[in-house]
């Protein structure tokens, strides 16, 4: 369970950072830590303390509950999970017009490729 939590949190932080177009160094500066700390966090090697978790959630405007939830499908590869999390974060931050457009496009894609 501990490894699942680390993996889940790592994927979420990386997806949030990338969807915000931040480098590891830029996120590290905002969190007052080294880029190595962010790198280790994104690789699932460390778990942030509560203070850092609060900082990250505020930087990306997400609830701590969302960051801590465990939603991993062990049958999927890490790269697949990273891509899914990246898309989820992009969709969450889309305005209504873009969201409607994306939905229309996805419906078409699933109609023809499913």
Secondary structure, DSSP 8 states (H G I E B T S, - for coil): -HHHHHHHHHHHHHHHHHHTT--HHHHHHHHTS-HHHHHHHHTTS----HHHHHHHHHHTT--HHHHH-----TTS-HHHHHHHHHHHHHHHT--HHHHHHHHHHHHHHHHHH-
